[in-house]
Amino acid sequence: MSNFLTYMYLLTPLHTGGSADEGNLMGIAREVHTEFPYLPSSSLRGRIRAEMETKATPELKDSIDLFFGKKIKDGGQPTEGEIWYADATILFFPIASLSHHLIWVTCPLWLTRWSRWVGHSESMATFIEQCQTELTRVEQPKSAVLSFNTNQLYLQTAILESKELVRLDFAPIKTALTPMMERPGLVGQLLKKAIVLTDEDCIALVEMGLQREVRVALEEKSKTVKGGSFRAEEAIPPETILFFPWGTKPAKDYLPDN
């Protein structure tokens, strides 16, 4: 059995689908116990399979069925695949900032989940513990742990002064994410604009930072809005970084037919 870790860096808004809608708002998939958005493993698996099926040569079609399992077709029964996928979890979420343009936020919960897969090294464990200590200390707890120096930080409608901020060395994160940060684009600035918040503050900012796009259907001839066709979709915004573990299942013992 082999395990792997893959990262997703969003270039466009991602609507992950949801189990329920509220009025004209089409929500996204959320974890039941935390309310954090996520990408279900079933959606991930289906999208990867569909992409492989469109590009595979005829001789590779059987390999796709082996990897992902056979679908229900022509009265046949589905089979179990040899590859497993876990849900994609957010690692860094972009938030607008009047003082720094764009800030990536994370929290101890996301970092702890991630550390289980990148290797819960002593340096990573120490970093997470330091963040939790600074954010939850009884006397004068800090509001944010920063990867950079600043005297004031604007986060949405919140203004954080220097006494509420503390800088720590993000070296353990840099070591694990160096290949991603070497790519062109804004992601290269990640550790110049990263902060750690409490889990509670993080979910509040994520809720405000979700993208909501209005969708309408038009009449074919008049190009006017059809009655009752207005809706809004929630989406995870561009520049978000997610991660998902995946791997192959243990090899099965060979049993001869006779």
N, C-alpha and C positions, 0 to 999 in steps of 0.2 A: 504494500500500500504506500502511495506517495501523496504528499500534501503540498499545495502551492498557495501563493497569495498574489492576487491581482488587484491593481488599483484602477479606479475610474476617475478621470478628470473631465467634468462636464463642460462641453463647449456650447451647448444650447440647453434651454430649460427641459427638465425631465419630469413628465407626469407618470407616476408609477401606478395609477389606478387605486381605487379604494373600495371598501365593502359597503359604504353607505354614503349618500349624498344629503346635503342639508339645503333644502330649497333649490335654487338654481346653481349652487356651488358644488362642483364635482371635486370631492376631496381626493387626497392621495393616501397610499398605504401607510399606516402608522403602527408602531409597536404598541401592543395592548397595555403593557405595564409602564411605559415611559412616555408615550405619545410622540416620540421622535419619528420623523419620516424614515423610510427605508425602501429598498428595492427587493421584493420577494424573490427567493431563489427560483421559484417556478417561472417567473417572468424572465429572469436571467437565463435560465436553462433553455427556455423556449426560443428566446431571441438568438442565442448562440447556435442552436440547432438549425433554425430557419436560415441563418446566414451560411452555415456549412452546406445545407442542402441545395442552396441556389448556386454554389460554386463547385460542388463536388462532381467529379466525373462519374459516369455510370458504374464503373468498377468499384468506386468507393462508397456507393449507396449502402451496401451491406455493412460496411464499417461504421457508418453513422448509426444504424440500427443497433449494432453491438455496443457502441459507446453510450448512447442515450436510451436504448430500449425500443422495442417495436411498438408502434401505435396500434390502436384498435382499428382494424381494417379488414373488410371482406369477411366479417364474422370471426376473425381470429382474436386471440387474447393478447393483451399487452404484455411485454416482458420487462424485466428490470435491467437498467443500464449498468455499465461498469464505471461511470463517472458520477460523482456527487458534487453538488453545489450548495453552499450556504448563502444566507441572505447577505445582500450588500449593505453595509453599515456606513453611516457618515463618519468621517474622520476630521475634516475641517470644513466649516461652513462660512461663506463670504457674507460680510455685513457692511453696509454703507457707513462711512465715517466722515463727518464734516472736517475733522482735523487730519485724517490720513487717507482719505478717498476710499480705500478698501481695506478691511481687516478680516483675517480668517480667525474664527473662534473655534475652540474645542473645549472639552471638559474631561474630568477624571474618568467618567464612565466610558467615553469613547476611547481614551488612551489605554485604559485597562483592557478593554476588549481587544484592541489592536495588538497590545503587547503580548497577548497569549499566542499570537501567530508569528510575530516577527522575532520572537525569542525573548522571554521575560528575563533579560539580563539584569545584572545588579545595578547598572547605571540607569536603565529605564525605570526599574522599580523605585530607585532612589528619587528620580526626577518626579514621578507621579506622587510619591509620598510627600515630597517638598511642596508640590502644588497644593495638595490637600491640606497640609499644615498651614500654609499661608492663607488659604481661603476660608478655613474653618476655625482658626485660633480664637480662643475665648476673648482675649483682649485685642482690640483693634485689628480685626480680620481684614485682609486685603480683598478688594473687589475683583482684581484681575492680576494674573501673572503674565508678564510680557517678555517677548524675545528681543525687545528694543528699548531704548531710552526715550522718555517723553515726560513733560511736566503736566500734560493734560491730554485726555483721550475722550473723543466724542464717539458714542455708540448709539446709533439711532437717536432717541430722545434723551439718552443719559449722558451726563458729563462727569467724568471721573478725574479727580485731582491727583496730584503726585503722591499725597499721603495715602491714597487708596490703591496705589499701584506698586508692584515690586517686579524687578527684572531677575530672571534666572537664566542659566545656561541651557539652551535647547539642543545641545550637542547630541544627546541620544536620539532625538527625533531626526536631526540632520543626517546622522549616520545611516539610518534606515531609509530615508527618502531622497538621498542624493541623486540616484538615477532619474527620478521624476523631476527634481528641481533643475536638472541640467537641460531639460527640454525648453524650447523657446516659448515666450509668452509670459503672462502674469504669474504663472505657477513658479517661475524662477525667483519671485520675490517672497515666497511663502514665509520663510523664517525671518524675514525682515519686517513682517507685519502679522505675526501670529500671537494670539493670547489664549490663556486658559481661564475659563470661568467656572463657577460652581455649576453642577448639573441643572439646578433650578433656574439660574440666570441664563444658561445656554438654551434651554427649551423655550424660554420667554422670547429671546432674540430670534431663534429659529422660526418661531411662529410669526413674528413680525416680518422676517426676511423672506418668507416663502413668496414666490412669484404667483400672481393671480392674473390670468389672461381671460379677457372677455371673448366669447365665441358666439357668432350669430349665423343663422342659415338664411340665404337670400332666395327670393322668388326668382325663378329661372328667367322670366321675361322682363319683369320690371326692375329687378335687382333691388327690391325693397325687402325689409326684414319680414320673414314669415312670422305669423302670429304664434306666440308661445315658444319660440325657438331660441330665446336668449339664455345663455348660461355662462358661468365663469369656471375656469379650471385652475386648480392649484398645481404648482410645479416646483421642484427643487431647482434653484437658480444656477446659471452658469458659474463656473469657477469653483463649484463644490467638489471636494475630493472624497470618494468613497472607497471602501476596500471589501473584497469578498474572498474567502477561502474556498478552495475546491481541490479535488483530488480523485485518485482512482481507488476503487474498493479492493479489499484483500483478494488475492488470487484464490480461486475455488479449487478444491481437490478434484482431480480428474477421476471420474468413475466410468469404467468401461461398460458398454451396453450389456455384456455377458458376464 
